[in-house]
Amino acid sequence: MALRKLRLYSGPDADVAGMPRTHAAPRPDTVRTTLGDILPLLADAVASNRTWLGDFEADEVTISADLHDVLQAYRHFRRPGA
């Protein structure tokens, strides 16, 4: 009887045509969580003017396209005089 080996697929090794590298498997130093888990903490940190927020100001985050659209509309309509 042949011995079967278990192989774990963790995503493409290189860029796939038409698929940006950002859609590849997450890096080992990342954590997936919901916006509902982090939003109250971030809102409190902003309201409290916590200095550590500046440490992460240039970090990129990935959000869904529909959330991005809603945020862009919100940004547009909350302008003074809008």
C-alpha positions in Angstrom: 0.0 0.0 0.0 1.4 3.4 -1.0 2.0 6.0 1.7 -0.1 9.1 1.2 1.4 12.5 2.0 -0.7 15.4 3.2 0.1 18.6 1.4 -1.1 22.0 2.7 -2.0 24.6 0.2 -1.4 28.1 1.5 -1.9 30.1 -1.7 0.1 31.0 -4.8 3.9 31.2 -4.5 4.1 34.1 -6.9 1.9 36.7 -8.5 -1.0 35.2 -10.5 -1.9 37.0 -13.7 -4.5 39.6 -12.9 -4.3 39.1 -9.1 -2.4 41.7 -7.1 0.1 40.4 -4.6 -2.1 41.8 -1.8 -4.6 39.0 -2.3 -2.0 36.3 -1.5 -1.9 34.4 1.8 -1.5 36.7 4.8 1.9 37.2 6.3 2.7 35.3 9.5 2.9 38.5 11.4 -0.8 39.5 10.6 -4.0 38.8 12.4 -7.5 38.7 11.0 -10.2 40.3 13.0 -13.5 42.1 12.6 -14.0 45.8 12.4 -16.4 45.5 15.2 -13.7 44.2 17.5 -11.2 47.0 16.8 -13.4 50.0 16.1 -14.4 50.8 19.7 -10.8 50.6 20.8 -9.6 52.8 18.0 -12.4 55.3 18.6 -11.5 55.5 22.2 -7.8 55.9 21.4 -8.5 58.7 19.0 -10.9 60.5 21.5 -8.2 60.1 24.1 -5.5 61.4 21.7 -3.2 58.5 22.4 0.3 59.1 21.0 0.8 55.5 20.0 -1.7 55.9 17.1 1.0 57.8 15.3 3.2 54.7 15.3 0.7 53.0 13.0 -0.4 56.0 10.9 1.4 54.8 7.7 0.3 51.2 8.1 -1.9 49.9 5.3 -5.1 48.1 6.0 -7.3 46.1 3.7 -11.0 46.8 3.7 -13.9 45.6 1.5 -14.8 47.6 -1.6 -18.3 48.4 -0.3 -16.9 49.8 3.0 -14.5 51.9 1.0 -17.4 53.3 -1.1 -19.4 54.1 2.0 -16.4 55.8 3.7 -15.7 57.9 0.5 -19.4 59.0 0.4 -19.3 59.8 4.1 -16.1 61.9 3.6 -17.7 63.8 0.8 -21.0 64.6 2.6 -19.5 65.5 6.0 -17.5 68.4 4.5 -18.5 71.8 5.9 -21.1 73.3 3.6 -22.1 70.0 2.0 
